[in-house]
Amino acid sequence: MILKEREHRFCSNVNTFSQFKDNNTSIGIRNSDGEYLYVPKQFLDFYVATNPNLLAKISELVEEQRVLSIGVFQDGKLIEEKVSKKYRRIFTHEEVDQEEILFPELKHGQNAVLEGEITRGNEMSNTMGFGYQGHILTCLPESGSIVRFKLTLFLKCRIHGFISRLDDQGRFNARKPKIIFTHIEPLENDADEPSLF
């Protein structure tokens, strides 16, 4: 059932955006620029007949720093294509990530000094929230407890540390950076805030 559904969906797209040549042995599939990529029809048939779970499982290994290379020998020459993380969804059928990587300039392992506001503290998870350019970033102390930084809550601060892009599975593909901080420097104190009483 899955194969039939996939074949129908793929063939519908191919019929809409394709053309044949070489006595119908090559099929051209139009890309987003209107150009045609020609592949042997037998390779297209192999793709359609392949168990989608096999390609999905292989493609799940593709990450930012790991690509999947697929190649065939044609006339003794290797013809190879690389599948990057951007294109793995073609095989895994995962949803297109609507949320882009937040602050791509903040690279994993990079030292950082950022200015913002400490918005929360959670002793159970030993994390703090840091308001930075309209987003809340999770911050963890490099060592010890966040309790010693309690006086910085709800204040504008400068946080010193380094960036982590590790996700919950320990892979380098977190959408939002975390800050592993060494210290927090308050830029104001409670006395600077007007009293409500």
C-alpha positions as CSV (number, residue, x, y, z in Angstrom):
1,M,0.0,0.0,0.0
2,I,2.8,2.4,0.9
3,L,4.6,1.7,-2.3
4,K,1.5,2.2,-4.4
5,E,0.8,5.5,-2.7
6,R,4.4,6.6,-3.1
7,E,4.4,5.6,-6.8
8,H,1.2,7.4,-7.5
9,R,2.4,10.6,-5.7
10,F,5.8,10.5,-7.5
11,C,4.4,9.6,-10.9
12,S,1.8,12.4,-10.6
13,N,4.7,14.8,-10.0
14,V,6.8,13.3,-12.8
15,N,3.9,13.5,-15.3
16,T,3.4,17.2,-14.4
17,F,7.0,18.2,-14.5
18,S,8.8,15.8,-16.9
19,Q,9.7,15.0,-20.4
20,F,11.1,11.9,-22.1
21,K,14.0,11.6,-24.6
22,D,16.2,8.9,-26.2
23,N,13.2,6.8,-27.3
24,N,11.6,7.1,-23.8
25,T,14.7,5.5,-22.0
26,S,15.5,8.8,-20.2
27,I,13.2,10.9,-18.2
28,G,13.8,14.6,-17.5
29,I,12.4,15.9,-14.2
30,R,12.1,19.7,-14.0
31,N,13.7,21.4,-11.0
32,S,12.6,24.7,-9.4
33,D,14.7,26.7,-12.0
34,G,12.8,25.1,-14.9
35,E,15.8,23.0,-16.0
36,Y,15.5,19.3,-16.7
37,L,17.6,16.7,-15.0
38,Y,17.7,13.5,-17.1
39,V,18.0,10.1,-15.5
40,P,17.7,6.7,-17.0
41,K,14.1,5.5,-16.7
42,Q,15.3,2.2,-15.2
43,F,16.8,4.2,-12.3
44,L,13.5,6.0,-11.8
45,D,11.8,2.6,-11.7
46,F,14.3,1.3,-9.1
47,Y,13.6,4.3,-7.0
48,V,9.8,3.9,-7.2
49,A,10.1,0.2,-6.4
50,T,12.5,0.6,-3.5
51,N,11.1,0.2,0.0
52,P,10.7,3.7,1.3
53,N,11.7,2.7,4.8
54,L,15.1,1.6,3.5
55,L,15.9,5.0,2.0
56,A,14.4,6.8,5.1
57,K,16.6,4.8,7.5
58,I,19.7,5.5,5.5
59,S,18.9,9.1,5.0
60,E,18.3,9.7,8.8
61,L,22.1,9.5,9.2
62,V,22.5,12.6,7.1
63,E,23.4,15.6,9.4
64,E,25.0,19.0,9.0
65,Q,28.5,17.5,8.9
66,R,27.7,14.1,7.4
67,V,26.4,13.7,3.8
68,L,25.1,10.6,2.0
69,S,26.9,9.7,-1.3
70,I,25.0,7.7,-3.8
71,G,26.8,6.5,-6.9
72,V,26.7,4.2,-9.9
73,F,29.3,3.1,-12.4
74,Q,28.3,4.0,-15.9
75,D,30.8,3.1,-18.7
76,G,33.5,2.5,-16.1
77,K,33.0,6.0,-14.6
78,L,31.6,6.7,-11.2
79,I,28.7,9.1,-11.2
80,E,28.0,10.3,-7.7
81,E,25.4,12.5,-6.0
82,K,25.6,13.8,-2.5
83,V,22.5,14.2,-0.3
84,S,23.0,17.0,2.3
85,K,20.8,17.6,5.3
86,K,18.9,20.2,3.3
87,Y,17.7,17.4,0.9
88,R,17.3,14.4,3.2
89,R,13.6,15.1,3.6
90,I,13.2,13.9,0.0
91,F,13.9,10.4,1.3
92,T,12.6,10.6,4.9
93,H,9.4,12.5,4.1
94,E,10.0,14.7,7.1
95,E,8.3,18.0,7.2
96,V,10.2,21.0,5.9
97,D,11.7,22.7,8.9
98,Q,9.7,25.9,9.0
99,E,12.0,27.3,11.7
100,E,15.4,28.3,10.5
101,I,18.5,28.0,12.5
102,L,18.5,30.7,15.1
103,F,21.6,32.9,15.2
104,P,23.7,30.9,12.7
105,E,26.6,33.2,13.4
106,L,26.9,31.6,16.9
107,K,28.9,28.5,16.1
108,H,29.4,25.5,18.3
109,G,32.3,25.9,20.7
110,Q,32.7,29.6,19.9
111,N,33.4,31.9,22.9
112,A,30.7,34.5,23.4
113,V,29.9,37.6,25.4
114,L,26.3,38.6,24.9
115,E,24.1,41.3,26.4
116,G,20.5,40.7,27.3
117,E,18.3,40.0,30.3
118,I,18.1,37.0,32.6
119,T,14.4,36.0,32.3
120,R,14.1,32.9,34.5
121,G,16.0,30.4,36.7
122,N,15.2,26.7,37.2
123,E,17.1,25.1,40.0
124,M,15.7,21.6,39.1
125,S,17.3,21.7,35.6
126,N,20.1,24.1,36.7
127,T,19.3,26.4,33.7
128,M,18.6,30.0,33.2
129,G,16.7,31.8,30.5
130,F,18.5,34.6,28.7
131,G,16.5,37.1,26.6
132,Y,18.6,37.9,23.6
133,Q,17.3,39.8,20.5
134,G,13.7,38.8,21.0
135,H,14.4,35.1,21.8
136,I,15.0,33.2,25.0
137,L,18.2,31.1,25.0
138,T,18.8,28.4,27.5
139,C,21.9,28.9,29.6
140,L,23.8,26.4,31.8
141,P,26.6,27.1,34.2
142,E,29.9,25.5,33.2
143,S,30.2,24.3,36.8
144,G,28.2,24.6,40.0
145,S,24.6,25.7,40.6
146,I,22.7,28.6,39.2
147,V,21.7,29.6,42.8
148,R,24.9,31.9,43.0
149,F,23.5,33.9,40.0
150,K,20.1,34.4,41.6
151,L,20.7,38.2,42.1
152,T,20.9,38.6,38.3
153,L,17.3,37.5,37.7
154,F,15.3,40.0,35.7
155,L,18.3,42.3,35.1
156,K,20.1,43.4,32.0
157,C,23.4,41.5,32.0
158,R,26.4,40.5,30.0
159,I,26.8,36.7,29.9
160,H,30.3,35.2,29.3
161,G,30.7,31.7,28.1
162,F,30.7,29.5,25.0
163,I,28.1,28.3,22.5
164,S,26.7,24.8,22.4
165,R,24.7,23.5,19.3
166,L,24.2,20.0,20.7
167,D,20.6,18.8,20.6
168,D,19.0,16.5,23.2
169,Q,20.5,13.4,21.4
170,G,24.0,14.9,21.5
171,R,24.1,15.7,17.7
172,F,25.3,19.1,16.3
173,N,22.0,20.2,14.9
174,A,20.2,22.2,17.6
175,R,18.1,24.9,16.0
176,K,18.7,27.2,18.9
177,P,22.1,27.8,20.5
178,K,22.6,27.2,24.2
179,I,25.1,29.2,26.3
180,I,27.4,27.4,28.7
181,F,28.4,30.3,30.9
182,T,31.3,31.0,33.2
183,H,30.0,34.2,34.7
184,I,27.2,36.8,34.5
185,E,28.0,40.5,34.8
186,P,25.0,42.6,35.8
187,L,24.7,45.8,33.8
188,E,22.1,47.2,36.3
189,N,20.9,46.5,39.8
190,D,17.5,46.3,41.5
191,A,18.0,49.9,42.8
192,D,17.9,51.1,39.2
193,E,14.3,49.9,38.8
194,P,11.5,52.3,39.8
195,S,9.4,51.1,42.7
196,L,5.7,50.3,42.1
197,F,4.9,51.4,45.7
